[in-house]
Amino acid sequence: MGPLVSGARVLRDLTPEAAVEFLRHELGHRMVQVAARCSIDYQGRAESRLGSGERLMIFKPDGTLLVHTSTKLKPVNWQPPGCTFSASREGESLVITASREKPRETVRIALEAVHLVFSLGLDDGVELDLAGSEDDLQAFLATRPQLIEPGFRFWRRERASGRGPMDLYGEDAQGRRVVVEVKRRAAGVKEADQLRRYVERERAARGETPVRGILVAPKVSDTARKYLADLSLEYRELDWDKLRRGAADLLKAGQKSLADW
């Protein structure tokens, strides 16, 4: 294990044996980054394989996994918080596994050539500023799904639908699939129709499994509200500015109050 420099631990010996020891010690405790040539297999609600290529992998202590290439904004593979990470030797290869139980999913990363391994202990206690983009708001709701409705279990962000990515995807308390479309500003028929397309595609894919659609926005036009109701879709009003002020007040009150919220 390398020396501690400004909170970073850098692995100098990149042999599989040393890498496995380092990763077993660091994964789940600190933010770990690995640059390597690798292939990735996913097993869960579907199956996928990402062939051999050079990528940057980020393993966060809350169980989040992100896999990035050298181009584009979004990761080519990812898992939300809650994963358990493990590292092992399989022949001459180093294998990192990210596993979740609810829903049951496994991402298996086989590293062929490791270029860089290091970990960071980051101290960041600042709460999200809700004045940001719709992407920020999606991230905020993903950590507080009860704001959408009690019992909602968040599964994925930006889930592919064949007609564009669904903002949030999960399951309600009755086991029905839920597609959530998030808007920063007042929503109209255009935004309601966007939700309709996602839900129709998901209903067609799920067969007899019920699928609900929820549009989340600070306001919605009367026409859009009627459009949603006619299609058995739903609307949740969330005042982002009010939520932001509430989060700021709770932060001042202390971490326990913020956690309860």
URJO-V174711 format. One record per pair of residues at least 6 apart in sequence whose C-alpha atoms are under 7 Angstrom apart, sorted by sequence separation. I is the first residue (numbers start at 1). J is the second residue. D is the distance in Angstrom with one decimal. If there is no record, write none. Layout:
I_J_D + I_J_D
This chain:
3_9_6.0 + 26_32_7.0 + 42_48_5.1 + 59_65_4.9 + 88_94_6.0 + 89_95_6.1 + 99_105_5.7 + 100_106_6.5 + 130_136_7.0 + 141_147_7.0 + 146_152_6.1 + 159_165_5.1 + 160_166_6.3 + 171_177_4.5 + 172_178_6.6 + 228_234_6.1 + 2_9_5.7 + 3_10_6.9 + 41_48_5.9 + 42_49_6.3 + 58_65_5.8 + 59_66_6.7 + 68_75_4.6 + 88_95_5.4 + 99_106_4.5 + 130_137_6.5 + 145_152_5.9 + 158_165_4.8 + 159_166_5.1 + 170_177_5.8 + 171_178_5.3 + 250_257_5.7 + 251_258_5.7 + 2_10_4.9 + 41_49_4.5 + 58_66_5.1 + 67_75_5.2 + 68_76_5.9 + 87_95_5.7 + 88_96_6.6 + 98_106_5.7 + 99_107_6.5 + 145_153_6.6 + 158_166_5.0 + 159_167_6.9 + 170_178_5.2 + 203_211_5.8 + 250_258_5.1 + 1_10_6.8 + 2_11_5.1 + 40_49_5.7 + 41_50_6.4 + 57_66_5.8 + 58_67_6.4 + 66_75_6.0 + 67_76_5.9 + 87_96_4.5 + 97_106_7.0 + 98_107_5.1 + 145_154_6.3 + 157_166_7.0 + 158_167_4.8 + 169_178_5.8 + 170_179_6.9 + 1_11_5.2 + 2_12_5.8 + 40_50_5.0 + 57_67_4.5 + 67_77_5.2 + 86_96_5.7 + 87_97_6.5 + 97_107_5.7 + 98_108_6.6 + 157_167_5.5 + 158_168_6.3 + 159_169_6.8 + 169_179_4.9 + 1_12_6.7 + 39_50_5.6 + 40_51_6.6 + 56_67_5.8 + 57_68_6.3 + 66_77_6.2 + 67_78_6.0 + 86_97_5.3 + 97_108_4.6 + 157_168_4.6 + 168_179_6.1 + 169_180_6.2 + 39_51_4.9 + 55_67_6.7 + 56_68_5.1 + 66_78_4.5 + 85_97_5.6 + 86_98_6.8 + 96_108_6.1 + 97_109_6.2 + 142_154_6.2 + 156_168_5.9 + 157_169_6.3 + 168_180_5.0 + 199_211_6.9 + 39_52_4.4 + 55_68_5.7 + 56_69_6.3 + 65_78_5.1 + 66_79_6.7 + 85_98_4.7 + 95_108_6.9 + 96_109_5.2 + 156_169_5.2 + 166_179_6.6 + 167_180_6.0 + 168_181_6.7 + 38_52_5.1 + 39_53_6.7 + 55_69_4.9 + 65_79_4.9 + 84_98_5.5 + 85_99_6.6 + 95_109_5.6 + 96_110_6.6 + 155_169_5.7 + 156_170_6.7 + 166_180_6.9 + 167_181_5.3 + 181_195_6.1 + 199_213_6.0 + 37_52_6.5 + 38_53_5.6 + 64_79_5.7 + 65_80_6.6 + 83_98_5.7 + 84_99_5.2 + 95_110_4.6 + 154_169_6.2 + 155_170_4.6 + 166_181_6.6 + 167_182_6.4 + 37_53_5.1 + 38_54_6.3 + 64_80_4.9 + 83_99_5.2 + 84_100_6.6 + 94_110_6.0 + 95_111_6.0 + 154_170_4.5 + 37_54_4.1 + 64_81_4.2 + 83_100_4.9 + 93_110_6.6 + 94_111_5.3 + 153_170_5.5 + 154_171_6.7 + 36_54_5.5 + 37_55_6.2 + 63_81_4.5 + 64_82_6.6 + 82_100_6.6 + 93_111_6.1 + 153_171_5.2 + 195_213_6.7 + 219_237_6.2 + 36_55_5.8 + 62_81_5.4 + 63_82_4.6 + 64_83_6.4 + 93_112_6.0 + 152_171_5.9 + 153_172_6.1 + 214_233_6.2 + 215_234_6.2 + 216_235_6.0 + 217_236_6.6 + 218_237_5.1 + 35_55_5.8 + 36_56_6.7 + 62_82_6.2 + 63_83_4.3 + 152_172_4.4 + 179_199_6.6 + 195_215_7.0 + 213_233_5.1 + 214_234_4.7 + 215_235_4.8 + 216_236_4.8 + 217_237_5.4 + 218_238_4.8 + 1_22_6.6 + 35_56_4.5 + 63_84_6.1 + 151_172_5.8 + 152_173_6.0 + 212_233_6.6 + 213_234_6.1 + 214_235_5.4 + 215_236_6.1 + 216_237_6.0 + 217_238_5.7 + 218_239_4.7 + 34_56_5.8 + 35_57_6.3 + 151_173_4.7 + 214_236_6.8 + 216_238_6.6 + 218_240_6.7 + 33_56_7.0 + 34_57_5.1 + 192_215_7.0 + 33_57_5.6 + 34_58_6.6 + 33_58_4.6 + 32_58_5.8 + 33_59_6.4 + 32_59_5.1 + 31_59_5.7 + 32_60_6.5 + 31_60_4.5 + 138_167_6.7 + 30_60_6.6 + 31_61_5.7 + 187_217_6.4 + 30_61_5.2 + 186_217_6.1 + 27_59_7.0 + 28_60_6.8 + 29_61_5.0 + 166_198_6.8 + 185_217_6.4 + 186_218_5.8 + 187_219_6.2 + 188_220_5.8 + 192_224_6.1 + 28_61_4.3 + 176_209_6.9 + 177_210_6.3 + 178_211_5.7 + 179_212_6.2 + 180_213_5.9 + 181_214_6.4 + 182_215_6.2 + 183_216_6.2 + 184_217_6.2 + 185_218_6.3 + 186_219_4.5 + 187_220_4.6 + 188_221_5.3 + 27_61_6.9 + 28_62_6.8 + 163_197_6.9 + 176_210_5.3 + 177_211_4.7 + 178_212_4.8 + 179_213_4.8 + 180_214_4.8 + 181_215_4.9 + 182_216_4.9 + 183_217_4.9 + 186_220_5.4 + 187_221_6.5 + 189_223_6.7 + 28_63_6.5 + 163_198_6.4 + 176_211_5.8 + 177_212_6.2 + 178_213_5.7 + 179_214_6.3 + 180_215_5.9 + 181_216_6.1 + 182_217_6.2 + 189_224_4.5 + 188_224_5.1 + 192_228_6.4 + 161_198_6.3 + 161_201_6.8 + 161_202_7.0 + 138_182_6.7 + 134_182_6.9 + 134_183_6.3 + 134_184_5.6 + 28_85_6.7 + 27_85_6.4 + 44_104_5.9 + 44_105_4.2 + 24_86_6.6 + 43_105_5.7 + 44_106_6.3 + 24_87_6.0 + 43_106_5.2 + 23_87_6.4 + 42_106_5.8 + 43_107_6.6 + 42_107_4.6 + 41_107_5.8 + 42_108_6.4 + 20_87_5.7 + 40_107_6.9 + 41_108_5.2 + 20_88_5.9 + 40_108_5.6 + 41_109_6.6 + 40_109_4.6 + 39_109_5.9 + 40_110_6.4 + 38_109_6.5 + 39_110_5.4 + 38_110_5.4 + 39_111_6.8 + 38_111_4.4 + 37_111_5.9 + 38_112_5.5 + 36_111_6.4 + 37_112_5.5 + 37_113_5.1 + 80_156_6.9 + 36_113_5.5 + 37_114_6.5 + 16_94_5.8 + 36_114_4.3 + 35_114_6.3 + 36_115_5.2 + 35_115_5.4 + 36_116_6.9 + 35_116_5.0 + 34_116_5.6 + 35_117_6.6 + 34_117_4.6 + 33_117_5.9 + 34_118_6.8 + 33_118_5.6 + 32_118_5.9 + 33_119_6.1 + 32_119_4.2 + 31_119_5.4 + 32_120_6.4 + 148_236_6.9 + 30_119_6.2 + 31_120_5.1 + 30_120_5.8 + 31_121_6.3 + 30_121_5.2 + 26_119_7.0 + 14_114_6.6 + 11_117_5.5 + 10_117_6.2 + 11_118_5.8 + 10_118_4.3 + 9_118_5.4 + 10_119_6.7 + 8_118_6.8 + 9_119_5.2 + 130_240_6.4 + 8_119_5.6 + 9_120_6.6 + 8_120_4.7 + 7_120_5.7 + 7_121_5.7 + 130_244_5.4 + 129_244_6.7
